[in-house]
Amino acid sequence: MATMNISVPDPMKDWVLSQVQSGTYANSSDYIRDLIRKDQENRTKLNALQQAITEGIESGVSSKTFDEIIHAARQGLKDRQ
């Protein structure tokens, strides 16, 4: 595993230490790794959303009515459950 040294303001350091002291994380490295994992997940989701938006825009205007679109979206949600 690689090692990195980072500098943070005292309030951030205190926050990280409080998270460790609460027992949520084993140590400050564990906390930082969790933040990085969450950031990676968020960026992956954001990229997927941006791709869906781009595909929607590029697909053009739908011939379906608003009610048909809403119905299909609701049905899709039901099918996932």
N, C-alpha and C positions, 0 to 999 in steps of 0.2 A: 504494500500500500504506500502511496506517495505521501509526502509531508508538505504542507503549505503553512506559511506563517502569514497571518493577516493582522491588520491594525484596525481597531474599532474605537469609537468614542467610549468614555467611561460608562455612560448610561446603557449603551448596548452591551458592554461587557457585563454589567450588573444584571441585565435582563437574562443573558445567556446563563450566567451563574445561578440565577434564581430558578430557571427551568431545570437545571441539573439538581439543585438542592431540593426541588419539589419531588424529585424522583421520577419525573417524566422521561428524563434522558440520563444515560449512564455517565456522560461527560460532555464537555463542550464540543468535541469532535462529533459525537453522536448527534447533537443538536444541529450542527452545521450541515452534516450529511443529510439529515431529514429535510432541512430547508432546501437544499439543492435538489433532492428527489422531488419535492413538491413543486419547485420551480420548473423542473423538467416536465412533470406531468401537466402543469398548467400551460406551458408553452406548446406541448403536443396537442392539447385540447384546443388551444387558440388557433394553432395552425390548421387543424381539421375544420374548425368553424369558418376560418377565412377561406379555405378551399371550398367548402359548401356554399358560402356566399358567392364566391367567384363563379362557381358552376351554375348557381341559380341565375345570376345576372347574365351569364353567357348563353343560357338556355332560351332566353327570349321571353316574350309575353305568353302566358298560359291561355289556352282556350277554355279552361274550366272557370266556373263561377266561383265567387268567394265562398259561398256555402259548400260547394263541392270540395274545395280545397280544405276547408275546416273539417268537414266530415272525414275526408281521407286522412288528415293528420290525427284526428281523434281515434279513428279506427287503427291507425298504425301504433298509437300508444297502447290501445287495448291489446293488440296482437303481441306486444312485447311483454305484457304481464303474464 
